[in-house]
Amino acid sequence: MSGFAGKTVSTALLNRARRGDPAAQESIYRLFSTPVFSLAARMTGSRSAAEDILQDSFIDVLRGLQGFRGDAAFSTWVRRIAVSRSLMYLRTAWQRRATLFRDLVNDDNADWEIADAQTRDPGTGMDLESALARLGDVSRVVVMLHDVEGYTHAEIGELMGMSESFSKSQLSRAHRRLRSMLAEHSSGPGEQDAGTA
């Protein structure tokens, strides 16, 4: 479930923040910093990128307060900014080339992905977060936006400048890879050997 769910900002707090009240702006930052950071870290696979995205997102939030009309919930607006900033990071020239190379050359080869020592140790098993980190950037973003943040395939396609069917196929492919990775790591080497004996 999205970390933005249930986060609300009162009209009074929003009005104070619009007037430049530092305490009100800090309250908004404290309320949304964790979900923005988590979303950015999961989308990019990088804590350092997520820190930058968090700061850039809140600069956008504070600059855009006057223009926020309330057509959607404030949390939805902040989430949209964080998603946009995360996608902008992933679209940088270097990142785009790295993603294209990794996804086209060998998308199924986990060695191309950056994984921590625990993920690489077959005896420790794998959690969903580790499995997500091993997906390519595009697949991970589609999973995060659809399964965690609740975006539709049409919305994801629009955000990524692609079609709705692109989002659907990426999600299907990502789900297959996740199931495979989790199944592979949930059964230890002893269990696999026993099944083939």
C-alpha positions in Angstrom: 0.0 0.0 0.0 1.2 3.5 -0.8 2.8 5.5 2.0 0.7 8.5 0.9 -2.6 6.8 1.9 -4.3 8.6 4.7 -2.0 11.6 4.8 -4.0 14.7 4.9 -3.2 18.4 5.3 -5.7 20.8 6.9 -6.8 23.9 5.0 -5.4 26.0 7.8 -2.0 24.4 7.7 -1.9 24.7 3.9 -2.9 28.4 4.0 -0.1 29.0 6.6 2.4 27.2 4.4 1.3 29.3 1.4 2.0 32.5 3.4 5.5 31.3 3.9 5.2 30.1 7.6 8.3 28.0 8.1 6.7 25.8 10.8 3.8 24.9 8.5 6.1 24.1 5.7 8.2 21.9 8.0 5.0 20.1 9.1 4.2 19.3 5.5 7.8 18.2 4.9 7.7 15.9 7.9 4.4 14.4 6.9 5.5 13.5 3.4 9.3 13.1 3.5 9.2 9.4 4.3 6.7 8.4 1.6 8.4 10.6 -1.0 11.8 9.1 -0.1 10.5 5.5 -0.1 8.8 6.0 -3.5 11.9 7.6 -5.0 14.2 4.9 -3.6 12.0 2.1 -4.9 11.6 3.6 -8.3 15.3 4.5 -8.8 16.9 1.7 -6.8 19.2 4.3 -5.3 19.2 5.8 -1.8 21.4 8.7 -2.9 19.1 9.5 -5.9 16.1 9.3 -3.5 17.7 11.9 -1.2 18.1 14.2 -4.2 14.6 13.5 -5.4 13.2 14.2 -2.0 14.8 17.6 -1.9 13.9 18.5 -5.4 10.3 17.3 -4.9 9.9 19.6 -1.8 11.3 22.5 -3.6 8.6 21.9 -6.3 5.9 21.4 -3.6 6.8 24.7 -1.8 7.1 26.6 -5.1 3.8 25.2 -6.3 1.7 25.8 -3.1 0.2 28.9 -4.5 -1.0 27.1 -7.6 -2.4 24.0 -5.8 -6.1 24.3 -6.4 -7.3 21.2 -4.5 -8.7 19.4 -7.5 -7.2 16.3 -6.1 -6.1 15.4 -2.6 -2.9 17.2 -1.5 -1.2 13.8 -0.9 -2.0 12.9 -4.5 -0.4 16.1 -5.7 2.7 15.5 -3.7 2.9 11.9 -4.9 2.6 13.1 -8.5 5.5 15.5 -8.0 7.6 12.7 -6.5 6.8 10.3 -9.4 7.6 13.0 -11.9 11.0 13.8 -10.3 11.8 10.1 -10.1 11.0 9.6 -13.8 13.1 12.7 -14.6 16.0 11.1 -12.8 15.6 7.9 -14.7 15.4 9.7 -18.0 18.8 11.4 -17.7 21.1 10.6 -20.6 23.5 8.4 -18.7 20.7 6.6 -16.9 18.8 6.1 -20.1 21.8 4.5 -21.8 22.6 2.3 -18.8 19.0 1.1 -18.6 18.8 0.4 -22.4 22.0 -1.5 -22.3 21.1 -3.6 -19.2 17.5 -4.3 -20.4 18.4 -5.1 -24.0 21.6 -7.1 -23.5 20.4 -9.4 -20.8 17.3 -8.4 -18.9 17.1 -11.8 -17.2 20.6 -11.9 -15.9 20.6 -10.8 -12.3 24.3 -10.2 -12.4 23.7 -6.9 -14.3 21.7 -5.7 -11.3 23.2 -4.1 -8.2 22.4 -6.3 -5.3 23.6 -6.2 -1.7 25.5 -9.1 -0.1 22.4 -10.6 1.5 20.6 -10.8 -1.8 23.7 -12.5 -3.4 23.9 -15.1 -0.6 21.6 -18.0 -1.6 21.4 -19.2 2.0 19.6 -16.1 3.2 16.6 -16.2 0.9 15.2 -13.1 -0.7 12.5 -10.6 0.3 10.3 -8.7 -2.1 12.4 -5.5 -1.7 15.6 -7.3 -2.8 13.8 -8.9 -5.7 12.4 -5.5 -6.8 15.9 -4.0 -6.6 17.1 -6.7 -9.1 14.5 -5.7 -11.7 15.5 -3.4 -14.5 14.6 0.3 -14.0 11.6 0.3 -16.3 10.1 -2.9 -14.9 10.6 -1.7 -11.3 9.0 1.7 -12.0 5.9 0.0 -13.6 5.6 -2.4 -10.6 5.9 0.5 -8.1 3.4 2.7 -9.9 0.8 0.0 -10.6 1.0 -2.3 -7.6 2.1 0.1 -4.9 0.9 3.5 -5.9 -2.3 2.4 -7.7 -1.8 4.1 -11.0 -3.7 2.6 -14.0 -1.9 1.3 -17.1 -3.1 4.2 -19.1 -1.7 6.7 -16.5 1.6 4.8 -16.4 1.8 4.8 -20.2 1.2 8.6 -20.2 3.7 9.3 -17.5 6.4 7.3 -19.3 5.6 8.5 -22.7 4.6 5.0 -23.8 1.3 3.1 -24.5 -1.0 1.4 -22.1 -0.1 -1.9 -23.6 3.6 -1.2 -22.9 2.7 -0.8 -19.2 0.7 -4.0 -19.2 3.5 -6.0 -20.9 6.2 -4.6 -18.6 4.1 -5.4 -15.5 3.4 -9.0 -16.7 7.1 -9.5 -17.4 8.1 -8.0 -14.1 5.7 -10.2 -12.2 7.1 -13.3 -13.9 10.6 -12.3 -13.0 9.6 -11.6 -9.4 7.9 -14.9 -9.0 10.8 -16.7 -10.4 13.4 -14.9 -8.2 11.3 -15.4 -5.0 10.6 -19.1 -5.8 14.3 -19.7 -6.5 15.3 -18.1 -3.2 12.5 -19.5 -1.1 13.6 -23.1 -1.6 17.1 -23.8 -0.4 19.7 -25.9 -2.2 18.8 -28.9 -0.1 15.1 -28.7 -1.1 15.9 -28.4 -4.8 18.2 -31.5 -4.6 15.6 -33.5 -2.7 13.0 -32.8 -5.4 15.3 -34.1 -8.2 16.4 -37.3 -6.4 
